[in-house]
Amino acid sequence: MSRRYDSRTTIFSPEGRLYQVEYAMEAIGHAGTCLGILANDGVLLAAERRNIHKLLDDVFFSEKIYKLNEDMACSVAGITSDANVLTNELRLIAQRFLLQYQEPIPCEQLVTTLCDIKQAYTQFGGKRPFGVSLLYMGWDKHYGFQLYQSDPSGNYGGWKATCIGNNSAAAVSMLKQDFKEGEMTLSSALALAIKVLNKTMDVSKLSAEKVELATLTRENGKTRIKVLKQKCGCVVLPADSTSVFNFKKFLQVVFYTLTVSLLLFSSVLLGRPQFLLV
């Protein structure tokens, strides 16, 4: 029982809990799954898309993944309108730093600055916490590739692999088992992300329309942020699809060979040579 201690953001319960903050975190638990994996050669973000409509234009609509600056991007889980406000604030913070110091903002400093704003919304009356958690991927000259997570309370942390949103506990458990520190490449991270989403998403079959994927890499001294499109085969097909395809092709070859052999054998028995046109 909250006993009316949840009527205001700034009221602590006798147990020392802020119920409004906990309710905001509960809203994230019902949102689409988002996971991030830190690899040796980059960072991967994968997110579940729930608002799927054939009339939506993907060029002007992105539900889960946002580019912040040339070196950072983020994925969100929670209330989309709150996420739009926070991502716009992140872009403003990054551009102000670039204008003032003539260099990109360090990843952790950008995350820390936003978390200070999120924490203020849990401390002052007349406001409510933002009902959204974010996963940040980025690169800077200080620490290289980085992956961060922040929640509505303003708390944040750096991760090697993590998940937020629906069924996040099961996804984190799978990441603990399959994540191999020091051996992860972007290709293996992509296979692991698809495996985790396939097991944790509440869908009967995983398809490209229900997933957003983005990678952050370094090429020729510049950061490259790529959003993998639905036309990309690696998004649509599972990790073992190549072996299934090869097995089907093998069966076709065997069937054709047996058919030709039977026709030749029957022609020899009947004494009627047959000419096969292939």
C-alpha positions in Angstrom: 0.0 0.0 0.0 1.3 3.4 -0.9 -0.9 5.1 1.8 -1.1 8.3 -0.3 2.7 8.7 -0.2 2.6 8.6 -4.0 0.5 11.8 -4.3 3.6 14.0 -4.6 7.0 13.3 -6.2 8.9 14.7 -3.2 7.3 12.6 -0.4 9.2 9.7 1.0 7.2 6.7 2.3 8.1 5.4 5.8 10.2 2.7 4.0 12.2 5.4 2.3 10.8 4.9 -1.1 9.7 7.4 -3.8 6.7 5.8 -5.3 6.4 8.2 -8.3 9.9 7.2 -9.4 9.1 3.5 -9.0 5.9 4.0 -11.1 8.0 5.6 -13.8 10.3 2.6 -13.8 7.3 0.3 -13.9 6.1 2.1 -17.1 9.5 1.2 -18.7 8.9 -2.5 -17.9 5.9 -2.5 -20.2 7.7 -0.8 -23.1 9.4 -2.5 -26.0 12.7 -4.4 -25.4 16.0 -2.5 -26.0 19.4 -4.0 -25.7 23.0 -2.9 -26.2 26.2 -4.9 -26.7 29.7 -3.5 -26.5 32.0 -5.3 -29.0 35.7 -4.9 -29.7 35.1 -3.1 -33.0 32.0 -1.1 -32.2 28.7 -1.0 -30.3 25.3 -2.4 -31.2 21.9 -1.3 -30.2 18.8 -3.4 -30.9 15.2 -2.4 -30.1 11.7 -3.8 -30.5 9.3 -1.8 -32.6 5.7 -2.0 -31.4 3.9 0.7 -33.4 4.0 -1.0 -36.8 1.9 0.5 -39.5 2.2 0.1 -43.2 1.5 3.8 -43.8 4.3 5.0 -41.6 7.2 6.5 -43.5 10.5 5.2 -42.1 12.4 8.1 -43.5 10.7 10.6 -41.2 9.8 8.2 -38.3 12.0 6.5 -35.8 10.4 5.1 -32.8 13.4 3.7 -30.8 16.8 4.9 -32.1 18.0 8.5 -32.2 21.3 10.0 -33.4 22.6 12.6 -30.9 25.8 13.9 -32.6 28.5 12.6 -34.8 29.8 10.2 -32.1 26.8 9.2 -30.1 23.3 7.6 -30.6 20.7 6.3 -28.1 17.8 3.9 -27.9 14.8 4.6 -25.7 12.2 2.5 -23.8 9.2 4.1 -22.3 6.9 7.0 -23.2 7.8 8.2 -26.7 6.9 11.8 -26.0 9.2 12.0 -23.0 11.9 10.4 -25.1 11.6 13.1 -27.7 12.1 15.8 -25.1 15.1 14.1 -23.6 16.8 13.4 -27.0 16.3 17.0 -28.0 17.9 18.1 -24.8 20.8 15.7 -25.4 21.4 17.2 -28.8 21.4 20.8 -27.4 23.9 19.8 -24.7 26.2 18.3 -27.3 26.0 21.3 -29.6 26.6 23.8 -26.8 29.7 21.9 -25.7 30.9 21.8 -29.3 30.3 25.5 -29.8 32.1 26.5 -26.6 35.1 24.1 -26.6 35.4 23.3 -30.4 35.5 19.6 -29.7 32.9 16.8 -29.3 31.6 16.3 -25.8 32.8 13.2 -24.0 30.2 10.4 -23.8 30.0 10.1 -20.1 29.8 13.9 -19.6 26.8 14.0 -21.9 25.1 11.2 -20.0 25.9 12.9 -16.7 24.5 16.2 -17.7 21.2 14.7 -18.8 20.9 12.6 -15.6 21.3 15.8 -13.5 18.2 17.1 -15.3 16.3 13.8 -14.8 17.2 13.8 -11.1 15.9 17.3 -10.7 12.4 16.1 -11.8 12.4 13.7 -8.9 13.2 16.4 -6.3 11.1 19.5 -7.1 7.3 19.6 -6.6 4.9 20.1 -9.4 6.8 17.9 -11.8 6.9 14.2 -12.5 9.8 11.9 -13.5 10.4 11.2 -17.1 8.9 7.8 -17.9 11.8 6.6 -20.1 15.1 4.8 -19.9 17.9 5.3 -22.4 20.7 3.2 -23.7 23.6 5.3 -25.1 26.3 4.1 -27.5 29.3 6.3 -28.3 33.0 6.8 -28.9 35.4 9.4 -27.6 39.2 9.8 -27.5 39.3 9.2 -23.8 37.7 5.7 -23.4 37.0 4.5 -27.0 33.7 2.6 -27.5 31.2 3.0 -24.6 27.8 1.8 -23.6 25.7 3.5 -20.9 22.2 3.1 -19.4 20.2 5.7 -17.5 16.8 5.4 -15.7 14.1 7.9 -14.6 15.8 8.4 -11.2 18.8 10.0 -12.8 21.0 7.0 -12.1 23.4 5.8 -14.8 26.1 3.2 -15.4 28.5 1.9 -17.9 27.8 -1.6 -19.3 29.3 -4.3 -21.5 25.9 -5.7 -22.4 22.5 -4.8 -20.9 18.8 -4.7 -21.7 15.8 -2.5 -20.7 12.1 -2.8 -21.3 9.8 -5.8 -21.4 11.4 -9.1 -20.3 14.6 -7.3 -19.5 15.5 -9.7 -16.7 15.3 -12.8 -19.0 17.3 -10.9 -21.6 20.1 -9.9 -19.2 20.3 -13.5 -18.0 20.8 -14.7 -21.6 23.4 -12.0 -22.1 25.3 -13.1 -19.0 25.5 -16.6 -20.4 26.4 -15.9 -24.0 28.5 -12.7 -23.8 32.2 -13.5 -24.1 34.3 -10.6 -22.9 37.2 -9.7 -25.2 35.9 -12.0 -28.0 32.8 -10.1 -29.2 32.8 -8.7 -32.7 29.9 -6.7 -34.2 28.9 -9.8 -36.3 28.7 -12.0 -33.2 27.0 -9.2 -31.2 24.4 -9.0 -34.0 23.8 -12.8 -33.9 23.5 -12.6 -30.1 21.1 -9.7 -30.2 18.8 -11.4 -32.6 18.9 -14.6 -30.5 18.0 -12.7 -27.3 15.2 -10.7 -29.0 13.8 -13.9 -30.6 13.6 -15.5 -27.1 12.3 -12.5 -25.1 9.9 -10.7 -27.5 6.2 -11.5 -27.2 5.9 -12.5 -30.9 5.6 -15.9 -32.5 8.1 -15.1 -35.3 10.8 -12.4 -35.4 10.7 -10.2 -38.5 12.6 -7.2 -39.7 9.6 -4.9 -39.4 9.5 -5.5 -35.6 13.2 -4.7 -34.9 15.5 -1.7 -35.2 19.2 -2.2 -35.3 22.0 0.3 -35.2 25.8 0.0 -35.1 28.6 2.5 -34.2 32.0 1.9 -35.6 35.2 3.8 -36.5 36.3 4.0 -40.1 39.2 6.2 -41.4 39.4 8.1 -38.2 35.7 9.0 -38.2 32.7 7.6 -36.3 30.1 5.8 -38.4 26.6 5.3 -37.1 24.6 3.0 -39.3 20.9 2.0 -38.9 20.5 -1.4 -40.5 17.5 -1.3 -42.9 14.8 -3.9 -43.3 16.3 -4.9 -46.7 19.4 -6.1 -45.0 19.4 -9.9 -45.0 21.2 -10.2 -41.7 18.2 -8.6 -40.0 15.6 -10.9 -41.5 17.4 -14.2 -41.3 18.4 -16.0 -38.1 22.0 -16.9 -37.4 21.7 -20.4 -38.9 19.7 -19.5 -42.0 22.7 -20.0 -44.3 23.1 -23.7 -43.3 19.3 -24.3 -43.8 19.5 -22.8 -47.3 22.5 -24.9 -48.2 20.8 -28.0 -47.0 17.7 -27.3 -49.1 20.0 -26.8 -52.2 21.7 -30.0 -51.4 18.3 -31.9 -51.4 17.4 -30.3 -54.7 20.7 -31.5 -56.3 20.2 -35.1 -54.9 16.6 -35.2 -56.2 17.7 -34.1 -59.6 20.5 -36.6 -59.7 18.2 -39.5 -58.7 15.6 -38.5 -61.3 18.2 -38.4 -64.1 19.6 -41.8 -63.0 16.2 -43.4 -63.0 15.4 -42.1 -66.5 18.7 -43.4 -67.9 18.2 -46.8 -66.2 14.7 -47.2 -67.5 15.8 -46.2 -71.0 18.5 -48.9 -70.9 16.0 -51.6 -69.8 13.5 -50.6 -72.4 16.1 -50.2 -75.2 14.8 -46.8 -75.9 17.4 -44.1 -75.5 16.0 -40.8 -74.2 17.5 -37.4 -74.7 17.3 -35.1 -71.7 17.1 -31.4 -72.2 18.3 -29.4 -69.2 
